Amino acid sequence: MKFKSLLLILISVPTIFFGQQLSRKILDYEKLKIVEVYCDSSTIIDLERAMVAIDGYQSERGVEISKSIFDKNQSCPQIFEVYAYSLFRNGKWFEGIDILEKGIELFGAVPELIKKRSEMSIEMAQMGVGEKVVDGNSIYVSGKNALAYDEKQFKEENYKSALLDLIYLKDNYGRPNETYLIGMVNQILGNYEKSSEAFETLLADKEYMTISAYNIADNYMSLKQFDKAEKEFTNLSMLYPHEPEIYNKLAELYGFKKDSVKIKDFRNKSNYFSNIPSFTELEYNNENFELLKFFSDESVIYKNKSEKLKDIYKTKSQSYTIDVCLMILKLHANHGNGLEDDASKLLAKIGLPSIEKTHKLFRSNISTCTITYLADIMAQIKDSTSWNLLVDFLPSIANMPMTLIPPSVPEKLILFNEQKGLIEILKVVKPLLSESQDNSSNPMAQLGSFNQFVYYYPLQKLKQKEVLLAAKKLNYTDSELEKLKRKIKK
């Protein structure tokens, strides 16, 4: 259950004076008649190329493609939308907003353009004046390098601009997503009653009913209506007993009520369910909570933790042992001391009974190091249901931010099945080799390819002749083969 989300974007640095007040343009959509014009198929294909580049953390390339289209052709709103989005993702916030608003003035109140404008405004408000993200890599700026606006006013102005766009979309198209965002923006601005009014209209919507109930309860707490908030959060905790954010809110609520016993209890539950995989059978009780504390305590030496894990394996059920091992891997609190290796080896030793939950943890939000451990478990057990999971994950490594340690999934595929693993890696590598020549002079694109070494490292351990023969069967060009040779040269 996802309660909060944060959209990330790069911040540009225009030449303005510190503390300046931001003023966003107000567009009267009711007076702007929509001009229904559609892009031709060839333009759509070109615009999709720009979007693929952006999704692949190559925003500079996205700007290059979309600008070339925009400079020659401004015949349809999608050109304005993609060019604006490319600029925005590349950090040129105000240039992107300007292009989008020109598109609205030219083609009228096109809902896609208005929605994109609201999304941009929300992201600007969330990021503020001192943070930027370049192709997935966060950079924090301050002083003269930050946007020279008053932080609080900058955020409020962007939220208010987004709110006007969202209200227009909701009034004219009645989509629940806009209503939800109206509730969220009003909540952020401190308009709690207006926020609840929006959320109350979504309580019958299956997709939004739970998150809306949560936010209504949150609004009650902000309005100091603690009894109402307690009732709503308690109901939610019974519906979602493994959701740590609900327990956080209950702890906060009982802080206002000065109930120290309940504060401690709900904080403990929040901590527990934040670290225990939700699909395990490790119920919340004192024994399991103390076990979690023991394995997450960095002051406890590895030998004691290892002995405890061995004891669990000997004296507890197989299912309980599996759950504890997965808890250790999810915790990521024992990286480098050997306990994660022990848990991984134990799961591989248990074999097939551990596969289903291993898959579930692999699909969840975990560290890349944990992904490597889980891939190793699957490679050793070699159950057929694991193969597609690993293969499907393979392409995502290329586009991971350089701030992440890339998981060694390619190496584990080779361990799983050397011949089939080689083919799958080469399938992913072929388009990357084709793109590398185009990006040779682009330092940001080169940074974006930082993680790709994990594809080539396991190939270096194979016979080069076999690797190149397999590549030829996949129709590698002579240029791609030469690049592949250089990548796998020992």
Summary of the structure (lengths in Angstrom):
residues: 490
radius of gyration: 26.2
end to end distance: 46.5
largest distance: 74.8
contacts: 1556
relative contact order: 0.06
helix: 69%
strand: 2%
